[in-house]
């Protein structure tokens, strides 16, 4: 079991939500909040690959997705964000991606 320290204001806000019937209990609110955050925050495994391998993977990814944020590419391919930016800049200068 874990203990958590909240400010009085946070505790009162949670109790208001419970009182309004949005949650069965304070524990349920905390449990759901933790689960929600665990679902959205995840560790990214960065693979150690050469720039040429990264370039091919990013090129293939962009052929399939047409539009993507560098952070999405980094996360989905497990590539360092600096390498992704470098490769995208290079591909952009060659007119391969915008």
C-alpha positions in Angstrom: 0.0 0.0 0.0 1.2 3.5 -0.8 0.6 6.7 1.1 0.3 10.0 -0.6 0.4 13.5 0.8 -2.0 16.1 -0.7 -2.6 19.7 0.0 -5.8 20.6 1.9 -7.1 22.2 -1.3 -6.4 19.0 -3.4 -8.1 16.9 -0.8 -11.2 19.2 -0.7 -11.4 19.2 -4.5 -11.3 15.4 -4.5 -14.0 15.2 -1.8 -16.2 17.5 -3.8 -16.0 15.1 -6.8 -16.8 12.2 -4.6 -19.6 14.1 -3.0 -21.0 14.9 -6.4 -21.1 11.2 -7.2 -18.4 11.2 -9.8 -16.4 8.7 -7.8 -17.4 6.2 -5.2 -14.5 7.2 -2.9 -11.3 9.2 -2.5 -9.4 5.9 -3.0 -11.2 5.3 -6.3 -10.3 8.8 -7.5 -6.6 8.3 -6.7 -6.6 4.8 -8.2 -8.1 6.0 -11.5 -5.8 9.1 -11.6 -2.8 6.9 -11.2 -4.0 4.4 -13.9 -4.7 7.3 -16.3 -1.2 8.7 -15.8 0.5 5.3 -16.1 -1.4 4.7 -19.4 -0.2 8.0 -20.9 3.3 8.1 -19.5 5.5 5.3 -20.7 9.2 4.8 -20.9 10.7 4.8 -24.4 13.5 2.4 -25.2 16.1 4.1 -27.4 17.9 1.7 -29.7 21.5 2.3 -30.6 21.5 2.4 -34.4 23.7 4.1 -37.0 22.4 7.2 -38.8 22.1 5.3 -42.1 19.9 2.7 -40.4 17.8 5.5 -38.8 17.5 7.3 -42.1 16.1 4.2 -43.8 13.7 3.5 -41.0 12.5 7.1 -40.9 12.1 7.2 -44.7 10.0 4.0 -44.6 8.0 5.4 -41.7 7.3 8.6 -43.6 6.2 6.7 -46.7 3.5 5.0 -44.6 2.4 8.0 -42.4 2.8 11.0 -44.7 2.7 13.4 -41.7 4.2 12.8 -38.3 5.8 14.7 -35.4 9.5 14.0 -34.7 8.5 12.9 -31.2 6.1 10.3 -32.6 8.8 8.9 -34.9 11.3 8.8 -32.1 8.8 6.9 -29.8 7.5 4.5 -32.4 10.9 3.6 -33.9 12.8 3.8 -30.6 15.3 6.3 -32.1 17.0 9.2 -30.3 15.2 12.4 -30.9 18.3 14.3 -32.0 19.0 11.7 -34.7 15.4 11.9 -35.8 15.6 15.7 -36.1 19.0 15.4 -38.0 17.6 12.9 -40.5 14.4 14.8 -41.0 16.4 18.0 -41.7 18.5 16.1 -44.2 15.5 14.5 -45.9 13.8 18.0 -46.0 16.9 19.6 -47.6 16.7 16.9 -50.3 13.0 17.6 -50.8 12.1 14.1 -49.7 9.9 15.3 -46.8 8.5 18.7 -45.9 
